[in-house]
Amino acid sequence: MSDYGTVIAPGTIRFERLLPGPIERVWSFLVDSDKRGRWLASGAMEPRAGARFDLTFHHASLSPNVVPTPERFRAMENGATSRHTVLRAEPPRLLSFTWSAEAEAPSEVTFELEPEGDKVRLTLTHRRLPQGEMANTAGGWHTHLAILSDKLAGRTPPSFWSLFEGIEAEYGRRLAAS
């Protein structure tokens, strides 16, 4: 399994990770605000179709290894909040929601969880991404999933920004070559 996401259709990228289980633990890191806030963004979520929720991102707080926020993301330095809607929820195996519900045609994120022994295979699929947002979004998910992997394994993750900068550039190269 490659750590890099794979473009599986136009505007669609998929990531797979094998994470420490059990499945209920990984599910809690998707739906519980405090736990999700340790690797992605906080915000109360009711895991049922139609529920609306906010995600508040504080990238610098995801690791004790803090580096300055890159200039182009300074507007997010003190946090950024976006609105989302749950599309499907089948605890503890599937969660799907809009990505930025304010957009005219929001993209869609789906998490699928499948037990594999004492581990859990997480498959994240992000659909309906505009071509110009693929590298940034892929780099963001890659970085957030690396932090999730570290948190679930009890490791201290690197700074979000130090990891993201190199990963986003690599996705830019990979996507341009495909």
C-alpha positions as CSV (number, residue, x, y, z in Angstrom):
1,M,0.0,0.0,0.0
2,S,1.5,3.3,-1.1
3,D,1.3,6.2,1.3
4,Y,0.5,8.5,-1.6
5,G,-3.1,9.0,-2.6
6,T,-4.2,7.6,-6.0
7,V,-6.3,9.5,-8.6
8,I,-9.1,7.0,-9.3
9,A,-11.2,9.2,-11.6
10,P,-11.2,12.8,-12.7
11,G,-11.5,15.0,-9.6
12,T,-11.3,11.9,-7.2
13,I,-8.4,10.9,-5.0
14,R,-8.2,7.9,-2.7
15,F,-6.0,7.2,0.3
16,E,-5.6,3.9,2.3
17,R,-4.0,3.5,5.7
18,L,-3.7,0.5,8.0
19,L,-4.2,1.9,11.5
20,P,-4.0,0.5,15.0
21,G,-7.5,-0.7,16.0
22,P,-10.0,-1.6,17.1
23,I,-12.5,-0.2,14.6
24,E,-14.6,1.6,17.3
25,R,-11.4,3.5,18.3
26,V,-10.7,4.7,14.8
27,W,-14.4,5.6,14.3
28,S,-14.2,7.8,17.4
29,F,-11.3,9.7,15.9
30,L,-13.7,10.5,12.9
31,V,-16.8,11.6,14.9
32,D,-15.7,12.8,18.3
33,S,-14.8,16.5,18.2
34,D,-11.9,16.3,20.7
35,K,-10.3,13.3,19.1
36,R,-10.8,14.6,15.5
37,G,-9.4,17.9,16.7
38,R,-6.1,16.2,17.4
39,W,-5.4,15.2,13.8
40,L,-7.9,17.2,11.5
41,A,-10.3,19.7,13.0
42,S,-12.7,20.0,15.9
43,G,-16.4,20.5,15.8
44,A,-19.4,18.7,17.2
45,M,-20.9,16.3,14.7
46,E,-24.0,14.1,14.9
47,P,-23.2,11.1,12.7
48,R,-26.5,10.9,10.8
49,A,-27.5,11.9,7.3
50,G,-28.5,15.5,7.0
51,A,-26.8,16.7,10.1
52,R,-24.9,20.0,9.6
53,F,-21.7,20.7,11.4
54,D,-18.7,23.0,11.5
55,L,-15.0,22.0,11.4
56,T,-12.5,24.4,13.0
57,F,-9.0,23.9,11.8
58,H,-6.0,24.8,14.0
59,H,-3.1,23.3,12.1
60,A,-0.4,24.5,14.4
61,S,-2.0,22.8,17.4
62,L,-1.8,19.3,15.8
63,S,1.8,18.8,17.1
64,P,3.9,20.2,19.9
65,N,6.6,20.7,17.1
66,V,5.5,24.1,16.0
67,V,6.8,25.9,13.0
68,P,5.7,29.2,11.6
69,T,2.6,29.1,9.3
70,P,3.6,29.6,5.7
71,E,2.8,33.1,4.4
72,R,0.1,31.9,1.9
73,F,-1.8,30.3,4.8
74,R,-1.4,33.2,7.3
75,A,-5.2,33.9,7.1
76,M,-5.7,30.5,8.8
77,E,-3.0,31.0,11.5
78,N,-5.6,31.6,14.3
79,G,-8.0,28.9,12.9
80,A,-10.4,28.5,10.1
81,T,-14.0,27.2,10.2
82,S,-15.9,25.6,7.4
83,R,-19.5,24.2,7.2
84,H,-20.3,20.6,6.3
85,T,-23.3,18.2,6.0
86,V,-23.3,14.5,6.8
87,L,-24.4,12.6,3.7
88,R,-24.1,9.0,5.1
89,A,-23.3,7.5,8.5
90,E,-23.1,3.8,9.1
91,P,-21.2,3.5,12.5
92,P,-18.5,2.3,12.8
93,R,-17.8,1.6,9.1
94,L,-18.7,4.5,6.9
95,L,-18.9,8.3,7.2
96,S,-19.5,10.6,4.2
97,F,-19.9,14.4,4.3
98,T,-19.7,17.4,2.0
99,W,-16.5,19.3,2.0
100,S,-17.3,23.0,2.4
101,A,-21.1,23.0,2.2
102,E,-21.1,26.7,1.3
103,A,-19.6,25.9,-2.1
104,E,-22.0,25.9,-5.1
105,A,-21.0,22.4,-5.8
106,P,-19.3,21.0,-2.7
107,S,-16.9,18.1,-3.0
108,E,-17.5,15.0,-0.9
109,V,-15.3,13.1,1.6
110,T,-16.0,9.4,2.5
111,F,-14.2,7.4,5.2
112,E,-14.6,3.6,5.1
113,L,-13.3,1.4,7.9
114,E,-12.7,-2.3,7.7
115,P,-11.1,-4.4,10.4
116,E,-8.0,-6.4,9.5
117,G,-7.0,-8.5,12.6
118,D,-6.1,-6.0,15.3
119,K,-5.7,-3.2,12.7
120,V,-8.2,-1.2,10.7
121,R,-8.0,-0.3,7.0
122,L,-9.1,3.3,6.5
123,T,-10.0,4.2,3.0
124,L,-10.6,7.9,2.4
125,T,-12.1,9.0,-0.9
126,H,-12.4,12.7,-1.8
127,R,-14.7,13.2,-4.9
128,R,-15.7,16.2,-7.1
129,L,-12.5,18.1,-6.5
130,P,-11.8,20.9,-9.0
131,Q,-8.6,20.2,-10.9
132,G,-6.9,23.3,-9.5
133,E,-7.4,22.0,-5.9
134,M,-6.1,18.5,-6.3
135,A,-2.5,18.9,-5.2
136,N,-3.4,21.1,-2.2
137,T,-6.2,18.8,-1.1
138,A,-4.1,15.7,-1.6
139,G,-1.3,17.2,0.4
140,G,-3.6,18.2,3.1
141,W,-5.2,14.7,3.5
142,H,-1.8,13.0,3.2
143,T,-0.5,15.2,6.1
144,H,-3.6,14.9,8.2
145,L,-3.6,11.1,7.8
146,A,0.0,10.9,8.8
147,I,-0.8,12.8,12.0
148,L,-3.8,10.5,12.6
149,S,-1.5,7.4,12.2
150,D,1.0,8.9,14.6
151,K,-1.7,9.8,17.2
152,L,-3.3,6.3,17.1
153,A,0.2,4.7,17.4
154,G,1.1,6.9,20.4
155,R,3.8,8.8,18.5
156,T,4.4,12.6,18.5
157,P,3.7,13.8,14.9
158,P,5.8,16.3,13.1
159,S,4.5,19.9,12.6
160,F,1.6,19.9,10.2
161,W,3.2,22.7,8.1
162,S,6.7,21.2,7.9
163,L,5.2,17.9,6.6
164,F,2.6,19.6,4.4
165,E,4.9,21.8,2.4
166,G,7.0,19.0,1.0
167,I,4.0,16.6,0.5
168,E,2.0,19.2,-1.4
169,A,4.9,19.9,-3.7
170,E,5.3,16.1,-4.4
171,Y,1.6,15.8,-5.2
172,G,2.0,18.8,-7.6
173,R,4.7,16.9,-9.4
174,R,2.9,13.5,-9.4
175,L,-0.4,15.1,-10.7
176,A,1.3,17.1,-13.4
177,A,3.0,13.9,-14.6
178,S,-0.3,11.9,-14.8
